[in-house]
Amino acid sequence: MKNLISLIAAEDPTQTHHWLLPETAEIIYGGLATVIVVTLLVKFAGPMVKKSMAARTAKIQAEIDNARESKTVADAEASKIRAALGDISAERSRILADADKQAEALLVEGRSRLEAEVRDMEAKAEADISAAAARSGDELRAEIARLSAQAAERAVASALDDRAQQDLIESFISSVGAAR
Amino acid sequence: MSDARIDSYARALLEIANAEGVLSEVEDELFRVARTYESNDQLRGTLTDETIPVERRQAIVEKLLGGRSTNVTAQLVSFIIGAGRARDLPAIADKLVQAASTQQGSEVAEVRSAVALSADQQQRVASALAAKTGRKINLKFVVDPSVMGGLVATVGDTVIDGSVRTRLDQLKSRL
């Protein structure tokens, strides 16, 4: 202490003894003030800081809990959605399978009906063709017969001169007279 | 007209012809008039046309028959027209011919031909038919172009058909 005081007394109060270090008194006063401030801070501000930190911790914990709960709910919801998606997919597959089955059945039925209709149409067409052919044949025969008859009548009429008429009359008389 | 009325008219005409002693001529002429009436549309239309006065129609008949038939025949036809029975002229004439034939003990034979037969041919046709039927024949000849050739003889219900028309019809049927 004596050394410190003699040092201070030997010092020029207008001059610092080192360009970097403060004066000794300043160190003392400063150190004391620092101790006092720190002590006051520890004494008065510490509990408040602790309380604030605890509250913040609780708040963060609550937020974490909420987030965890939300995550759980979200996971459950996601599970439901995934399940629903799975159901939709299964329903879609079932509907598609049913549609395929119905389409196949319709296709088979349609093909069968179409084949039957084609068979009926072919049979009808063949019948119509046969009928038309027969009708044409009948009409042709009738026309030929009519034309032949006309031709025969014309030929006979042109051949029936007076001599032919007399021959026919004589032939009639002879045949009636002979057939007694 | 009813059959009874036609019979009555035929009997009346028969009696008149008998009374006049021209039955043979009258029944022959009436037969030919009836056939002409049947085959001639214009004559038939005129004689049955109610819009033409009866006197006019009778005058037409008398003019047509004048000089071609006995006066009795012309008068009888005129009487039928005057009585409004022109439509029944063929039936009355046929009935008269039938009655006359019955009276004479003969059978009516109608012979149709495309051309007129000579007297000799008519005689031979009559002989042939008489020989075939075994009965006396009262022949009535009709010229009918539709026969085309040959003859068609109808004796009662029997038809002896030697016509070209029938043969052509048979040919048509076969065709």
Contacts between the chains, C-beta under 8 A, distances in Angstrom:
chain1	res1	chain2	res2	distance
A	144	B	175	7.6
A	145	B	172	6.9
A	145	B	175	3.6
A	148	B	175	5.4
A	149	B	168	7.1
A	149	B	171	6.6
A	149	B	172	4.2
A	149	B	175	5.8
A	152	B	168	6.4
A	152	B	171	5.9
A	153	B	168	5.5
A	156	B	148	6.9
A	156	B	149	7.5
A	156	B	164	6.0
A	156	B	168	6.4
A	157	B	148	6.6
A	160	B	114	7.4
A	160	B	148	6.4
A	160	B	149	4.7
A	160	B	164	6.7
A	162	B	115	7.4
A	164	B	149	6.5
A	165	B	114	6.2
A	165	B	115	4.9
A	165	B	149	5.6
A	168	B	149	4.7
A	168	B	150	4.1
A	168	B	151	7.5
A	168	B	162	7.1
A	168	B	164	6.8
A	169	B	113	6.6
A	169	B	115	7.9
A	169	B	117	6.4
A	169	B	121	5.8
A	169	B	150	7.0
A	169	B	151	6.1
A	170	B	121	7.8
A	171	B	150	7.4
A	171	B	162	7.0
A	172	B	125	7.6
A	172	B	150	5.6
A	172	B	151	4.4
A	172	B	153	7.9
A	172	B	160	7.9
A	172	B	162	4.0
A	173	B	121	6.9
A	173	B	124	5.0
A	173	B	125	5.7
A	173	B	128	5.3
A	175	B	162	6.6
A	176	B	125	7.5
A	176	B	128	4.2
A	176	B	129	6.3
A	176	B	132	5.5
A	176	B	153	7.1
A	176	B	160	6.0
A	176	B	162	7.8
A	177	B	124	7.5
A	177	B	127	7.2
A	177	B	128	3.9
A	177	B	131	6.3
A	177	B	132	7.5
A	179	B	132	6.4
A	180	B	131	5.3
A	180	B	132	5.8
